[in-house]
Amino acid sequence: MFQFGALGSPPTLLVGLIALALVILVGRLVLRVAWKLVLLATLAVAVLWVLGAVGISVL
């Protein structure tokens, strides 16, 4: 059988790589949602600023 020294056995490495892949996948999904929220917040602030600049008080 292969010896990986301090890295551990192949099944342990496989489990670690699968866990890392899941963390990256979940992170990508969270960042996708976060970007949409940032864009929506930017749009909302811009609209409120323009409305305030023309004299329409919304808040």
BELZI-V974006 format. One record per residue. RES is the residue in three letters. PHI is phi in radians with two decimals (NA if undefined). NEAR is the number of other C-alpha atoms within 12 Angstrom. D_FIRST is the distance of its C-alpha to the first C-alpha in Angstrom with 1 decimal. Layout:
[[RES;PHI;NEAR;D_FIRST] [RES;PHI;NEAR;D_FIRST]]
This chain:
[[MET;NA;6;0.0] [PHE;-1.22;9;3.8] [GLN;-2.05;11;6.5] [PHE;-1.87;12;9.8] [GLY;1.11;9;12.1] [ALA;-1.24;9;15.1] [LEU;-1.31;14;14.2] [GLY;1.78;14;12.1] [SER;-1.45;15;9.2] [PRO;-0.98;16;9.3] [PRO;-1.09;15;11.7] [THR;-1.16;14;13.8] [LEU;-1.10;17;14.1] [LEU;-1.10;14;15.1] [VAL;-1.09;14;17.7] [GLY;-1.12;16;19.0] [LEU;-1.18;15;19.6] [ILE;-1.15;14;21.3] [ALA;-1.10;14;23.4] [LEU;-1.10;14;24.3] [ALA;-1.09;14;25.3] [LEU;-1.16;14;27.5] [VAL;-1.09;14;29.2] [ILE;-1.14;14;30.0] [LEU;-1.10;14;31.4] [VAL;-1.13;14;33.5] [GLY;-1.07;14;34.7] [ARG;-1.10;14;35.8] [LEU;-1.14;14;37.8] [VAL;-1.13;14;39.4] [LEU;-1.15;14;40.4] [ARG;-1.09;14;41.9] [VAL;-1.19;14;44.1] [ALA;-1.08;14;44.9] [TRP;-1.08;14;46.1] [LYS;-1.11;14;48.4] [LEU;-1.15;14;49.8] [VAL;-1.12;14;50.5] [LEU;-1.13;14;52.3] [LEU;-1.13;14;54.3] [ALA;-1.13;14;55.3] [THR;-1.08;14;56.4] [LEU;-1.09;14;58.4] [ALA;-1.11;15;60.1] [VAL;-1.15;16;61.0] [ALA;-1.10;14;62.4] [VAL;-1.12;17;64.5] [LEU;-1.09;18;65.8] [TRP;-1.15;17;66.7] [VAL;-1.13;15;68.5] [LEU;-1.08;15;70.4] [GLY;-1.15;14;71.4] [ALA;-1.20;12;72.5] [VAL;-1.61;11;74.9] [GLY;1.69;11;76.3] [ILE;-1.70;12;74.6] [SER;-1.61;12;73.4] [VAL;-1.70;14;70.5] [LEU;-1.74;9;69.3]]
